Amino acid sequence: MSYAVGVDLGGTKTAVSLVSSDGVLGEVVSAPTPAAEGGAAVLDVVADLVRQVAADDVVGLGIGTAGVVDSRAGRIISSTDTFRDWVGTDVVSGLRERLGWGGERRIAVLNDVDAHAVGEFRFGAAQGLDSLLMVAVGTGVGGALVLDGKLRTGAHSVAGEMGHVPTPGAEALRCPCGRLGHLEAIAAGPAIERQYVAAGGDSASGRQIMERAAGGHDDDALAVVQAAAVALGKAIAGLVTVVDPAAVVIGGGVADAGPVWWTPLRDTIRAELIPVLADIPVLKAQLGNSAALVGAAAHVFGEVS
């Protein structure tokens, strides 16, 4: 049995745990992420948490982080405004320096949704398969690809990032990236909330809107939820047709919705796919908040690289 440290570095919280090579988590320690204070402050917090859990015999450290990551260089190449001065941060070198680790211990950094994908592929909903399309639907819409047992990040480190796919139904809606018509503008949690207000509803949370839609007495809530699910289903069907994964795994906060969201989502995927693809498993993610921790550590072990 070998051990690595997994890190889930989010915009508000950073969580760290020791992870065994069979995917078992140790104690999870966490701290607020000082995202507004710059990359150096963020790495200081990560290093402090790693010291709390790392044993002398750990083989390395895996970090799943928000932002677009050049995994080969260990550097952040794009990020939202949530993180100040995060772009350009050399995560690998910065943590080696802070931890005093030499080259005998591997440090790997990857996008957080990529880490989720690796976790679900190795230990979760897609365990035993050879490929998957991971879709994360929460405050944004993210995606990742594992094909032939390997994480595929693409020439520009954005493979699978489906939130910015042009999507029918979103043509007049502005995406957080500033452009019109992207999937995230209609399918993400905040988008559902905005569309409900635009339809005449109050400033309800996404969970409340889902509950109202499921209750059968709020037509506006039902219409908004179904439009989001249909748009997501069309985008997923397009990607499935291009990459032909063994399964689609869907996680994130919006995926905690019930049949009012899942049924139109699955029905749309099936309706849009050609017959040979129409029976693809569309699965709910199993690992929850531990997925990125486990996936980042599995990346260090080299099981999904």
N, C-alpha and C positions, 0 to 999 in steps of 0.2 A: 504494500500500500504506500502510495506517495501522496504528498500534500502540496497545495499551492494556495496562495491568497487570492481571493476574488474581490473586486471592487466595483460597486455600482455607483457611479458618479453622476448625480442628477443636479438640476439647477437649484434645488432647495435643500437636498439632503444627500450626504455621502454615506453609504453603508459598506462595511468590510467584514469578511469572514474567512476563516480557514476552511478549505474545501478539500475533501479526499478525492482520490482518483476514481472512486465509484459514485461521486456526486453527493456525498453527505456533507451538509453544512455543520460547522461548529457554531460557537457563539457569534452572533452578529452584533457588531458595535457600529455606532453611527454618530454623526455630528452634522450641524448645519453646514452647507456648502457656502463659503464666502465668495460667491460668484461675482459680486459687484466690486470686489477688492483686487481682482486681477489673477492671472495664472499662477504667479508665485505663491500667493496666499492659498489658493486651492490646493496646490501640490504640498504645501506645508501641512494642511489638514489631512490629506491622504496619507502622507508619510507617518504622521502621528498615529493614525488609526491602524495602519499596517503594523507598526511596532507593537501595538497592543495584542495582536493576534498571531503574529508570525512566530513559528518555531524555528529552531536552528537548522532543521533538515528540510525546510520548504524548498521546492525545486524552482519556484519563481512566483511571479505576480502578474495577474491579468486584470486589466481595467476596461470596463465598459463605460463609455462616457457620452454625454450629449455632444453633438457637433459632428461634422464630417472629419474623418480620421484617415490620414495616410498611415496605414498600419505598418508598412515597410520601413518608414522613417520614424514612426512613433510620434508623429507631430499632428497637431490640430490644423486643418486647412480651411475650415469654414465653421461658423457658429452663429447662433442668434444673438440678439442684444442682451439676453439674460446674463451672458458671461462677458465681463469686461476683459479686454486684452487676452482672450483665450486663443484667438487665431494666431498661429505661429508658435504656440507653446510646445516645446520639446518635452513631452511627458516622460518618455523613457529616460533620457539623460537627466532630467530634473529629479526623478525619483531615485535613480542610481546614486546621484550625488547625495541626496538627503538621507538615504538608507545606508550608504556605504557599501553597496552591493557590487561585487565584481561581475565579470562576464559569465561566471559559472551558473548564475541564476538568471533565468530568462525573465524579461519584462515585456509583456505584450499589451498593446492598447488597441481597442477597436470601438466602433460606434455602439451605442447602447442597444439599438435594435438588432445589430449583428450579434451582440452578446446574447440577447434573448433567443435569437434563432439557434445559436450553437447549443444553448442550454436545452431548449425544447427538442432539438434534433438528437442530442446525446442522451438525455435523461427524461424527457417529457413526452409530449403528445406525439412526436414523430419518431420516437425511439424505435430502432429496427428498420427504418426506411433508409433509402439512399439519397433522398433529396426532399426539400420543402421550400415553399414560399411562406415566409413569416410576415404577418401583417399586424402592426400595433396601432390601435385606434384609441386615442385619449385626447390630450390637449392638442395633439397634431396627429398626422397619419404617417407612419413610417413603415418601411419594409426591408426585408433582407432575403438573400438567397443562399441556400446550401444545395449544391449540385454535385453528384458523384462523390458525396462524402466530404466535399470541401466548401468552405465559405467563399463565395465569389463577390468581390467588392468592385470589380470593374476597373477600367483605365483611369477613372477620375475619382474612385473611392465612393461612388454613389449608387452602385448597382442595387436594385430593389427598392430604392427610395421613391415610393409610389405616390407620396403626398402631393407631388407637383406634376402629376400626369393630367393633361387636359381631359376634362370629364363632362359628358352630356349632363345637362341640368345645372351646371355651375357656371355657365357662360357669363352671367351678369354679376357673379359674386367674386369679391376680391380676396385673394389668398394672402396669408401673412407675409409671403415673399414679395407682395406688391403687384402681382400679376392677376389678371382675371381668368376665371374658368378652371382653376385647379381643383383636384379632388379634396384637398384639405379644407377648401372654402365651403364645402357642403357636407362632408362626412365626419369631421372631427367634432369632439364634444363642444367646444366653444362655438363652432359653426351651427350646430343644432340649436344651441341657446339663442344665437343671433337670429336665426330664421324663425324661431318661435315668436320672438318679440316682433319681428317684421310682419308676421301673420296676424298680429293683434293680441298675442299672449303677454303675460307678465314676465318679469325677470326671474324666471324659475331656473333651478339648477338642471343639469342634464338628467340626473337621476329622477327628479320630479317630473320632467317632461316625459321620460320613459314610462313612469308609473301612470301618468295621465293618459298616455297613448294606449297603454295596456288596459286601462279601466274601461275604455269604450265610450266615454262620455265627453271627450275633448277631440273634436275633429281636426283642429289645427295641430295639436300635438301629434296625432296619428299621421297626418299628412307630412309633417316635417321629419318624423322618425323614418317613415317609409321612404321618403325621397333620399335621405342620407344612406339608408341601407341599399337602395337600388343603385345609387351612384357608386357606392363602394363595390357592389357586386359586379357592375359592368367593368370597373377598372381591374378587379381581380381576374375576371374572365379574360380580359385582354392579356394580362401578364401570364396567366396559365397557358394560354394558347401559344405564346412566344417561347416560354422556357420549359413547359411540360414537366412540372415537379410531381413527385409522388403524392404530395398532400399540401393543403393550405392550412396553416395554423394561425389562428387569430387571437390576439391578446390585447391588453390595454383596458382602461377603465370603461370604455363604451361597450366592450365585449361582455361586460357583466350584465348587460341587458337581457331580457327574456325573449320569448318567441316573437314579440311584436317587432323586434329588430332582426333576430336571427332568421325567422321564416322568410321575409322578403329578400334578405341577403342571399340565403342559400338558393331560393327559387330563381333569383336573377342570375346567379352564377350558372346554374344548370341550364336555364333557358338560352343563355348566350353562347354556351360551349357546343362545339360539334360533338356528335355522339360518342366518339372514341374517348373524349375527355370528360363527358358529362357526369360520370360517376366518381370523379376525384373526391377523396375525403376532404371535407371542410370541417376542421376540428377546433375546439376551443383550447387555448393554451392551458397547460396543467400546472406549471411551476410557480405562477403568481409572482410575488415580489422577489423570489429567490432566483428567477431565471437568469438575470444578468450576472449575478454572483457566480452561479454554477457554470454558465457559459463562458465567462471570462477566464475562469480557472481551467475549464476543459481546453480552451485555446492554448493555454500555457502547456498543458500536458501533451499537446500536439495531436489530440484525437480528432479534432476538426480544425484544419489549418488552411 
